[in-house]
Amino acid sequence: MFGILQINKMRFHLDYPQIQNDYQTSTKKLNWFPKSFPSLTFYKKMSAIVLRGAQLAKKGLYSDKEWCTSSYNILRAIESTGTKITVENLQPTLDLKVPAVVVGNHMSTLETFLLPYMLSPHMKVTFVIKEALISYPIFKHIMISRNPIVVGRENPKRDFMKVLTEGVNRLKEGYTVIVFPQTTRMTVFEKSQFNSIGVKLAKRGNVPVIPLALKTDCWRNGKIIKDFGRIDPNKSVHFKFGTPLKIEENGKTQQESVIKHIEDCLSKWTGKLPISDKI
């Protein structure tokens, strides 16, 4: 149904296929319930997935394989609402023989859920996350088990040094680190809000940086709890990985390449110019 190709190099065996390079949701006819109640359909499934993961994490049993399976099940859950997902150019990232720093824009909680399915079968992965994510009931057990780099966002200088210090340690341990440099989730891309911490971490760790453009605004921000808004299946989901870049000199050229990758992709997917290009 999902049209995913199996690849050979994997860290663990899975009973479901993995993305090789590109992926696109196959067309499937929905019955009346998910069509009429997409948010209820998704959150019911998502809650069960997270609850099971949290129970395993509390027992110390939430492995990378379990994380990948949860991520895959979230993909299936969001697709069950009629939301279309496209992934492009993943293979160059999977072909890397060393850890890397993945640097992307940040739109919703969905990317945090889906990226482990794409990457963790082939490499150890962790995130730079906001402190609030290890405070949520139930979900915190999963995030803590993933060995993340946690920042408070109240003291930018302290957060910057923590990301560099702990990030280098994770890279030395073989982790690929995923960084969203924007100060908050945004459905538009503002160059001025996209700092260079990911490129600086890659330079200090002497590893490649991987540009990642994504569009996940089908999962809207909530009015009461930001992380839990309604699901809009009319908004398609896109992930496009760029070519891994070696950091040279001060990394300014690579930072501009990351930004251009994101701006070009979002312009194509939305038909709108980035904020930084508007007159």
C-alpha contacts under 8 A as a table, 3 or more apart, distances in Angstrom:
res1	aa1	res2	aa2	distance
1	M	26	S	6.14
2	F	24	Q	7.25
2	F	25	T	5.65
2	F	26	S	5.43
3	G	23	Y	6.86
3	G	24	Q	7.03
3	G	25	T	7.29
3	G	26	S	6.83
4	I	17	P	6.02
4	I	18	Q	5.99
4	I	19	I	5.25
4	I	20	Q	7.16
4	I	22	D	7.91
4	I	23	Y	6.04
5	L	17	P	6.33
5	L	18	Q	6.08
5	L	19	I	5.63
5	L	20	Q	5.51
6	Q	17	P	5.22
6	Q	18	Q	5.25
6	Q	19	I	6.66
6	Q	20	Q	6.36
7	I	10	M	7.44
7	I	18	Q	6.75
7	I	19	I	7.53
7	I	20	Q	5.82
9	K	122	H	6.83
10	M	13	H	6.98
10	M	121	P	5.40
10	M	122	H	5.03
11	R	121	P	5.34
11	R	122	H	5.43
11	R	123	M	7.16
12	F	65	K	6.85
12	F	121	P	6.40
14	L	17	P	7.32
14	L	65	K	7.82
18	Q	117	Y	7.84
18	Q	118	M	7.26
19	I	22	D	6.54
19	I	23	Y	6.39
19	I	90	L	7.74
19	I	118	M	6.50
20	Q	23	Y	7.98
20	Q	90	L	6.82
20	Q	91	Q	5.94
21	N	87	V	7.65
21	N	88	E	6.24
21	N	89	N	5.18
21	N	90	L	4.50
21	N	91	Q	4.54
22	D	86	T	7.42
22	D	87	V	5.19
22	D	88	E	4.51
22	D	89	N	5.93
22	D	90	L	6.55
23	Y	85	I	7.63
23	Y	86	T	5.46
23	Y	87	V	4.88
23	Y	88	E	6.65
24	Q	84	K	7.33
24	Q	85	I	5.68
24	Q	86	T	4.47
24	Q	87	V	6.53
25	T	79	E	7.39
25	T	84	K	5.44
25	T	85	I	5.34
25	T	86	T	6.64
26	S	84	K	7.98
28	K	82	G	7.76
30	L	34	P	6.72
30	L	35	K	6.32
30	L	80	S	7.72
30	L	81	T	7.76
30	L	82	G	6.96
31	N	34	P	6.45
31	N	35	K	6.51
32	W	35	K	5.16
32	W	36	S	5.89
33	F	36	S	5.15
33	F	37	F	5.74
33	F	38	P	7.71
33	F	41	T	7.68
34	P	37	F	4.97
34	P	38	P	4.78
34	P	40	L	7.81
34	P	41	T	5.57
34	P	80	S	7.09
34	P	81	T	5.26
34	P	82	G	7.65
35	K	38	P	5.90
35	K	81	T	6.50
35	K	82	G	7.17
37	F	40	L	5.45
37	F	41	T	6.12
38	P	41	T	5.02
38	P	42	F	6.13
38	P	81	T	4.95
38	P	82	G	7.86
38	P	231	I	6.13
38	P	232	D	7.29
38	P	233	P	7.24
39	S	42	F	5.21
39	S	43	Y	6.03
39	S	81	T	7.74
39	S	230	R	5.42
39	S	231	I	4.84
39	S	232	D	7.70
40	L	43	Y	5.31
40	L	44	K	5.94
41	T	44	K	5.57
41	T	45	K	6.63
41	T	77	A	7.88
41	T	80	S	7.69
41	T	81	T	6.62
42	F	45	K	5.38
42	F	46	M	5.93
42	F	77	A	5.65
42	F	78	I	5.90
42	F	80	S	7.44
42	F	81	T	6.63
42	F	231	I	7.68
43	Y	46	M	4.84
43	Y	47	S	5.74
44	K	47	S	5.41
44	K	48	A	6.61
45	K	48	A	5.34
45	K	49	I	6.37
45	K	74	I	7.84
45	K	77	A	6.17
46	M	49	I	5.10
46	M	50	V	6.14
46	M	74	I	6.26
46	M	77	A	6.83
47	S	50	V	5.21
47	S	51	L	5.97
48	A	51	L	5.14
48	A	52	R	6.21
49	I	52	R	5.39
49	I	53	G	6.26
49	I	70	S	6.18
49	I	73	N	7.27
49	I	74	I	7.43
50	V	53	G	5.02
50	V	54	A	6.00
50	V	70	S	7.50
50	V	138	I	7.51
50	V	139	F	6.50
50	V	142	I	7.96
51	L	54	A	5.12
51	L	55	Q	6.22
51	L	138	I	6.62
51	L	139	F	7.64
52	R	55	Q	5.20
52	R	56	L	6.42
53	G	56	L	5.21
53	G	57	A	6.09
53	G	62	Y	6.57
53	G	66	E	7.48
53	G	67	W	7.58
53	G	70	S	7.11
53	G	142	I	6.42
54	A	57	A	4.90
54	A	58	K	6.09
54	A	62	Y	7.88
54	A	138	I	5.72
54	A	139	F	6.26
54	A	140	K	7.76
54	A	141	H	5.34
54	A	142	I	5.35
55	Q	58	K	5.32
55	Q	59	K	6.64
56	L	59	K	5.21
56	L	60	G	6.30
56	L	61	L	4.89
56	L	62	Y	5.07
57	A	60	G	4.89
57	A	61	L	5.46
57	A	62	Y	4.55
57	A	141	H	5.71
57	A	142	I	5.68
57	A	145	S	6.30
58	K	61	L	7.49
58	K	141	H	6.14
59	K	62	Y	7.76
60	G	145	S	7.75
62	Y	65	K	7.87
62	Y	66	E	5.62
62	Y	67	W	6.69
62	Y	142	I	7.47
62	Y	145	S	7.12
63	S	66	E	5.08
63	S	67	W	6.22
64	D	67	W	4.93
64	D	68	C	6.12
64	D	120	S	6.71
64	D	121	P	7.77
64	D	124	K	7.73
65	K	68	C	5.09
65	K	69	T	6.24
65	K	120	S	7.79
65	K	121	P	7.21
66	E	69	T	5.03
66	E	70	S	6.19
67	W	70	S	5.12
67	W	71	S	6.19
67	W	116	P	6.90
67	W	117	Y	7.79
68	C	71	S	5.03
68	C	72	Y	6.16
68	C	116	P	5.50
68	C	117	Y	4.69
68	C	120	S	6.26
68	C	121	P	6.95
69	T	72	Y	5.05
69	T	73	N	6.14
69	T	117	Y	7.04
70	S	73	N	5.08
70	S	74	I	6.22
70	S	117	Y	7.98
71	S	74	I	5.07
71	S	75	L	6.38
71	S	113	F	5.51
71	S	114	L	5.22
71	S	115	L	7.42
71	S	116	P	5.99
71	S	117	Y	5.04
72	Y	75	L	5.06
72	Y	76	R	6.39
72	Y	114	L	7.03
72	Y	117	Y	5.40
73	N	76	R	4.97
73	N	77	A	6.08
74	I	77	A	4.84
74	I	78	I	6.18
74	I	113	F	6.83
74	I	114	L	6.97
75	L	78	I	5.34
75	L	79	E	6.16
75	L	114	L	6.37
76	R	79	E	5.09
76	R	80	S	6.09
77	A	80	S	5.08
77	A	81	T	7.09
78	I	81	T	5.62
78	I	82	G	7.43
78	I	83	T	6.19
79	E	82	G	5.34
79	E	83	T	4.93
79	E	84	K	6.28
79	E	85	I	7.35
80	S	83	T	7.18
81	T	233	P	6.32
82	G	233	P	5.50
82	G	234	N	7.97
83	T	218	C	7.68
83	T	232	D	7.60
83	T	233	P	4.24
83	T	234	N	6.69
83	T	235	K	7.01
83	T	236	S	5.92
83	T	237	V	7.27
84	K	233	P	7.40
84	K	235	K	7.91
84	K	236	S	5.04
84	K	237	V	6.05
85	I	236	S	6.16
85	I	237	V	4.64
85	I	238	H	5.91
86	T	236	S	7.99
86	T	237	V	6.19
86	T	238	H	4.85
86	T	239	F	6.28
87	V	90	L	7.28
87	V	238	H	5.96
87	V	239	F	4.73
87	V	240	K	5.82
88	E	239	F	6.23
88	E	240	K	4.62
88	E	241	F	6.35
89	N	92	P	6.80
89	N	240	K	6.08
89	N	241	F	5.39
89	N	242	G	6.92
90	L	93	T	5.66
90	L	94	L	6.57
90	L	118	M	7.99
90	L	240	K	7.37
90	L	241	F	5.72
91	Q	94	L	4.96
91	Q	95	D	6.10
92	P	95	D	5.10
92	P	96	L	6.75
92	P	243	T	6.54
92	P	244	P	7.18
93	T	96	L	5.57
93	T	210	I	7.38
93	T	241	F	7.60
93	T	243	T	7.55
93	T	244	P	6.78
94	L	119	L	7.32
94	L	122	H	6.53
94	L	123	M	7.92
96	L	99	P	7.40
98	V	174	G	7.51
98	V	207	V	7.22
99	P	123	M	7.66
99	P	171	L	6.10
99	P	174	G	5.72
99	P	175	Y	5.79
99	P	176	T	4.71
99	P	177	V	7.89
99	P	207	V	6.54
99	P	208	P	7.70
100	A	171	L	7.34
100	A	175	Y	7.68
100	A	176	T	4.83
100	A	177	V	6.52
100	A	202	A	6.96
100	A	207	V	5.29
100	A	208	P	5.09
100	A	209	V	5.79
100	A	210	I	7.01
101	V	176	T	5.74
101	V	177	V	4.89
101	V	178	I	5.86
101	V	179	V	7.13
101	V	198	G	6.51
101	V	199	V	7.71
101	V	201	L	7.40
101	V	202	A	5.80
101	V	207	V	7.16
101	V	208	P	6.45
101	V	209	V	4.81
101	V	210	I	6.10
102	V	176	T	7.30
102	V	177	V	6.18
102	V	178	I	4.66
102	V	179	V	6.08
102	V	198	G	7.46
102	V	209	V	5.84
102	V	210	I	4.62
102	V	211	P	6.15
102	V	212	L	6.66
103	V	178	I	6.17
103	V	179	V	5.07
103	V	180	F	5.97
103	V	181	P	7.29
103	V	198	G	5.83
103	V	199	V	7.79
103	V	209	V	6.90
103	V	210	I	6.02
103	V	211	P	5.25
103	V	212	L	5.78
103	V	258	V	7.50
104	G	178	I	7.95
104	G	179	V	6.64
104	G	180	F	5.32
104	G	181	P	7.27
104	G	211	P	6.05
104	G	212	L	4.43
104	G	213	A	5.63
104	G	214	L	7.17
104	G	258	V	7.90
104	G	262	I	7.49
105	N	180	F	5.70
105	N	181	P	7.09
105	N	182	Q	6.68
105	N	189	F	7.35
105	N	194	F	7.84
105	N	212	L	7.16
105	N	213	A	6.18
105	N	214	L	6.53
105	N	262	I	7.19
106	H	111	E	7.70
106	H	180	F	5.80
106	H	182	Q	6.74
106	H	184	T	7.37
106	H	185	R	5.04
106	H	186	M	6.31
106	H	187	T	7.92
106	H	214	L	7.44
107	M	111	E	7.84
107	M	185	R	4.73
107	M	186	M	5.00
107	M	187	T	5.32
107	M	214	L	7.68
107	M	215	K	6.65
107	M	216	T	5.78
107	M	217	D	6.04
108	S	111	E	6.55
108	S	185	R	6.10
108	S	186	M	7.79
108	S	216	T	6.03
108	S	217	D	6.40
108	S	219	W	6.20
108	S	220	R	7.03
108	S	221	N	7.23
108	S	227	D	7.36
109	T	112	T	5.55
109	T	113	F	6.73
109	T	219	W	7.44
109	T	227	D	6.29
110	L	113	F	5.09
110	L	114	L	6.19
110	L	216	T	6.45
110	L	219	W	6.84
111	E	114	L	5.13
111	E	115	L	5.82
111	E	214	L	7.92
111	E	216	T	7.00
112	T	115	L	5.96
112	T	116	P	7.56
113	F	116	P	6.79
114	L	117	Y	5.66
114	L	118	M	6.96
115	L	118	M	5.16
115	L	119	L	6.19
115	L	120	S	7.98
116	P	119	L	5.20
116	P	120	S	5.02
116	P	121	P	7.96
116	P	125	V	7.20
117	Y	120	S	6.08
117	Y	121	P	7.16
118	M	121	P	7.39
119	L	122	H	5.80
119	L	123	M	6.21
119	L	124	K	7.92
119	L	125	V	7.14
120	S	123	M	5.07
120	S	124	K	5.67
120	S	125	V	5.89
121	P	124	K	7.94
123	M	174	G	7.99
123	M	175	Y	7.08
123	M	176	T	6.97
124	K	174	G	6.55
124	K	175	Y	4.74
124	K	176	T	6.07
125	V	175	Y	5.15
125	V	176	T	4.80
125	V	177	V	5.99
125	V	178	I	7.40
126	T	146	R	6.25
126	T	147	N	6.50
126	T	148	P	5.45
126	T	149	I	7.76
126	T	175	Y	6.54
126	T	176	T	6.42
126	T	177	V	5.19
126	T	178	I	6.23
127	F	148	P	5.22
127	F	149	I	6.33
127	F	177	V	5.58
127	F	178	I	4.71
127	F	179	V	6.27
128	V	148	P	5.90
128	V	149	I	4.63
128	V	150	V	5.96
128	V	151	V	7.28
128	V	163	V	7.37
128	V	177	V	7.19
128	V	178	I	6.30
128	V	179	V	5.46
128	V	180	F	7.43
129	I	133	L	6.95
129	I	148	P	6.72
129	I	149	I	6.17
129	I	150	V	5.12
129	I	151	V	6.26
130	K	133	L	5.94
130	K	134	I	7.94
130	K	150	V	5.72
130	K	151	V	5.13
130	K	152	G	5.88
130	K	153	R	7.07
131	E	134	I	5.77
131	E	135	S	6.99
131	E	150	V	5.56
131	E	151	V	5.56
131	E	152	G	5.15
132	A	135	S	5.07
132	A	136	Y	6.68
132	A	152	G	7.97
133	L	136	Y	5.75
133	L	139	F	7.48
133	L	140	K	6.11
133	L	143	M	7.11
134	I	139	F	7.35
134	I	140	K	4.22
134	I	141	H	7.34
134	I	143	M	6.20
134	I	144	I	6.38
135	S	140	K	5.67
136	Y	139	F	5.67
136	Y	140	K	5.27
137	P	140	K	6.00
138	I	141	H	5.91
138	I	142	I	7.64
139	F	142	I	5.48
139	F	143	M	6.61
140	K	143	M	5.15
140	K	144	I	6.02
141	H	144	I	5.36
141	H	145	S	6.27
142	I	145	S	5.28
142	I	146	R	6.66
143	M	146	R	5.26
143	M	147	N	7.37
143	M	148	P	6.99
144	I	147	N	5.88
144	I	148	P	6.72
149	I	162	K	7.85
149	I	163	V	6.65
149	I	166	E	6.63
149	I	167	G	7.13
151	V	159	D	5.49
151	V	162	K	7.54
151	V	163	V	7.76
152	G	155	N	7.10
152	G	159	D	6.91
153	R	156	P	5.94
153	R	159	D	6.63
153	R	183	T	7.91
155	N	158	R	5.43
155	N	159	D	6.19
156	P	159	D	5.01
156	P	160	F	5.97
157	K	160	F	5.05
157	K	161	M	6.40
158	R	161	M	5.29
158	R	162	K	6.14
159	D	162	K	5.02
159	D	163	V	6.11
160	F	163	V	5.32
160	F	164	L	6.37
160	F	197	I	7.04
161	M	164	L	5.13
161	M	165	T	6.00
162	K	165	T	5.15
162	K	166	E	5.76
162	K	167	G	7.60
163	V	166	E	5.47
163	V	167	G	5.18
163	V	197	I	7.88
163	V	201	L	7.50
164	L	167	G	5.07
164	L	168	V	6.01
164	L	197	I	7.89
164	L	200	K	7.65
164	L	201	L	5.44
164	L	204	R	7.53
165	T	168	V	5.51
165	T	169	N	6.54
166	E	169	N	4.99
166	E	170	R	6.20
167	G	170	R	5.08
167	G	171	L	6.21
167	G	177	V	7.03
167	G	201	L	6.72
167	G	205	G	7.96
168	V	171	L	5.03
168	V	172	K	6.18
168	V	201	L	6.93
168	V	204	R	7.03
168	V	205	G	5.25
169	N	172	K	5.12
169	N	173	E	6.32
170	R	173	E	4.98
170	R	174	G	6.46
170	R	175	Y	5.29
170	R	176	T	7.60
170	R	177	V	7.39
171	L	174	G	5.07
171	L	175	Y	4.94
171	L	176	T	6.27
171	L	177	V	7.16
171	L	205	G	6.65
172	K	175	Y	7.30
172	K	205	G	7.76
179	V	198	G	6.02
180	F	198	G	7.89
181	P	193	Q	7.85
181	P	194	F	5.37
181	P	195	N	5.42
181	P	196	S	7.00
181	P	197	I	6.50
181	P	198	G	6.85
182	Q	185	R	6.94
182	Q	193	Q	5.43
182	Q	194	F	4.76
182	Q	195	N	6.64
183	T	193	Q	6.53
183	T	194	F	7.54
186	M	189	F	6.72
187	T	215	K	7.86
187	T	217	D	6.22
188	V	274	P	6.88
188	V	275	I	7.05
189	F	263	E	7.22
189	F	274	P	5.66
189	F	275	I	6.21
189	F	276	S	7.93
190	E	193	Q	5.49
190	E	194	F	6.82
190	E	274	P	6.65
190	E	275	I	5.30
190	E	276	S	5.88
191	K	194	F	5.26
191	K	259	I	7.16
191	K	275	I	7.49
191	K	276	S	5.92
192	S	195	N	7.42
192	S	276	S	7.63
195	N	198	G	7.92
196	S	199	V	5.42
196	S	200	K	6.19
196	S	255	Q	6.44
197	I	200	K	5.03
197	I	201	L	6.06
198	G	201	L	5.14
198	G	202	A	6.26
198	G	209	V	7.50
199	V	202	A	5.05
199	V	203	K	6.17
199	V	209	V	6.42
199	V	247	I	7.32
199	V	251	G	6.37
199	V	254	Q	7.25
199	V	255	Q	6.32
200	K	203	K	5.07
200	K	204	R	6.17
200	K	251	G	7.12
201	L	204	R	5.15
201	L	205	G	6.01
202	A	205	G	5.10
202	A	206	N	5.73
202	A	207	V	5.12
202	A	208	P	6.06
202	A	209	V	5.88
202	A	247	I	7.01
203	K	206	N	4.96
203	K	207	V	6.57
203	K	208	P	7.93
203	K	247	I	5.63
203	K	248	E	7.82
203	K	251	G	7.22
206	N	247	I	7.62
207	V	246	K	7.00
207	V	247	I	7.64
208	P	244	P	5.76
208	P	245	L	5.19
208	P	246	K	4.79
208	P	247	I	6.54
209	V	244	P	5.62
209	V	245	L	5.20
209	V	246	K	6.60
209	V	247	I	7.23
210	I	241	F	6.96
210	I	242	G	6.00
210	I	243	T	6.38
210	I	244	P	4.57
210	I	245	L	6.28
210	I	258	V	7.82
211	P	241	F	5.92
211	P	242	G	4.82
211	P	243	T	7.03
211	P	244	P	7.10
211	P	257	S	7.86
211	P	258	V	4.95
211	P	261	H	6.78
211	P	262	I	7.57
212	L	239	F	7.07
212	L	240	K	5.83
212	L	241	F	4.64
212	L	242	G	6.00
212	L	258	V	7.54
212	L	261	H	7.55
212	L	262	I	6.81
213	A	238	H	7.90
213	A	239	F	5.87
213	A	240	K	5.29
213	A	241	F	6.53
213	A	242	G	7.93
213	A	261	H	6.70
213	A	262	I	4.58
213	A	263	E	8.00
213	A	265	C	6.39
213	A	266	L	7.34
214	L	237	V	7.54
214	L	238	H	5.35
214	L	239	F	4.46
214	L	240	K	6.40
214	L	262	I	7.55
214	L	265	C	7.96
214	L	266	L	7.61
215	K	236	S	7.70
215	K	237	V	5.43
215	K	238	H	5.02
215	K	239	F	6.66
215	K	266	L	7.23
215	K	269	W	7.95
216	T	219	W	6.34
216	T	235	K	7.94
216	T	236	S	7.38
216	T	237	V	5.02
216	T	238	H	6.75
217	D	220	R	5.72
217	D	235	K	6.71
217	D	237	V	7.42
218	C	231	I	5.55
218	C	232	D	4.72
218	C	233	P	6.08
218	C	234	N	7.28
218	C	235	K	4.92
218	C	236	S	6.61
218	C	237	V	6.93
219	W	228	F	7.94
219	W	229	G	6.30
219	W	230	R	6.13
219	W	231	I	4.82
219	W	232	D	6.51
220	R	228	F	7.49
220	R	229	G	4.74
220	R	230	R	5.49
220	R	231	I	6.27
220	R	232	D	7.43
221	N	225	I	7.74
221	N	226	K	4.85
221	N	227	D	5.92
221	N	228	F	6.24
221	N	229	G	4.52
221	N	230	R	7.35
222	G	225	I	5.13
222	G	226	K	4.26
222	G	227	D	6.07
222	G	228	F	4.91
222	G	229	G	3.51
222	G	230	R	6.84
223	K	226	K	6.21
223	K	229	G	6.92
225	I	228	F	5.63
225	I	229	G	7.42
226	K	229	G	6.57
232	D	235	K	5.93
233	P	236	S	6.77
238	H	269	W	7.95
240	K	265	C	7.65
242	G	258	V	7.98
242	G	261	H	6.95
245	L	254	Q	6.81
246	K	254	Q	7.80
247	I	250	N	7.65
247	I	251	G	5.34
247	I	254	Q	6.40
248	E	251	G	5.43
248	E	253	T	7.87
248	E	254	Q	7.69
249	E	252	K	7.85
251	G	254	Q	5.24
251	G	255	Q	6.16
252	K	255	Q	5.05
252	K	256	E	6.30
253	T	256	E	5.21
253	T	257	S	6.26
254	Q	257	S	4.87
254	Q	258	V	6.24
255	Q	258	V	5.17
255	Q	259	I	6.33
256	E	259	I	5.06
256	E	260	K	6.04
257	S	260	K	5.08
257	S	261	H	6.13
258	V	261	H	5.20
258	V	262	I	6.43
259	I	262	I	5.23
259	I	263	E	6.10
260	K	263	E	5.03
260	K	264	D	5.89
261	H	264	D	5.33
261	H	265	C	6.19
262	I	265	C	5.28
262	I	266	L	6.11
263	E	266	L	5.29
263	E	267	S	6.04
263	E	273	L	7.72
263	E	274	P	6.08
264	D	267	S	5.22
264	D	268	K	6.28
265	C	268	K	5.12
265	C	269	W	6.13
266	L	269	W	5.02
266	L	270	T	5.77
266	L	271	G	7.57
266	L	272	K	7.44
266	L	273	L	7.89
266	L	274	P	7.57
267	S	270	T	5.42
267	S	271	G	5.01
267	S	272	K	5.04
267	S	273	L	5.40
267	S	274	P	6.85
268	K	271	G	5.45
268	K	272	K	7.66
273	L	277	D	6.06
273	L	278	K	6.37
274	P	277	D	5.39
274	P	278	K	6.64
275	I	278	K	5.41
